[in-house]
């Protein structure tokens, strides 16, 4: 209880909310490296996953890559990239990209592959070209699962990005490593609470995005029906 109060006091100290080492600056850094890692991973994994799901080929490759990437310890990967690229942000970013790829790849593949084959056949029967089938039918229907894969990747990366401070003075993880070095456990707990709060906010945001994808993109007709029922019922007393 005392440690929790000490962490609260650390968070309440205005000195910890200003300057290059302040909470706002560290939070922006944490979000920046998370966004960069997920963005790079998505640029690679989304097209690959969509292609594999669309062609129904390469499922074994997705499983093997996802399993292998998840089995690699992140701290060991950070050390490996640190030795390859040197101390700095580049090594941390590379490790986080590797961590983000499996979830995005699996989500893109599973979402597109799960689209009913009869729906795809019907789209082709009415004269839609392969590109139109992919972008007009498969991707909209797969959107909730694809967003779910990105959501999982973001949560994994935002939590693991604390380790970026292991080889780079960057992000909220710096509070944990600095507190460990100086035995300032209140600072360590405060840093952990900040990361947990950030992860919770991102989880809520992506949960809303996934609901939007399910109701407005994958099945807009259902959303329209629900809106119509709400209007017909009118306000309740």
Secondary structure, DSSP 8 states (H G I E B T S, - for coil): -HHHHHHHHHHH-GGGGSSTTSHHHHHHHHHHHHHHHHHHHHHHHHHHHHHHHHHT--HHHHHHHHHHHHHS-HHHHHHHHHHHH-SSHHHHHHHHHHHHHHHHHHHHHHHHHTS-HHHHHHHHHTT--HHHHIIIIIHHHHHHHHHHHHHHHHHHHHHHGGGGGGTSS-STHHHHHHHHHHT-HHHHHHHHHHHHHHHHHHHHHHHHHHHHIIIIII-HHHHHHHHHHHHHH----
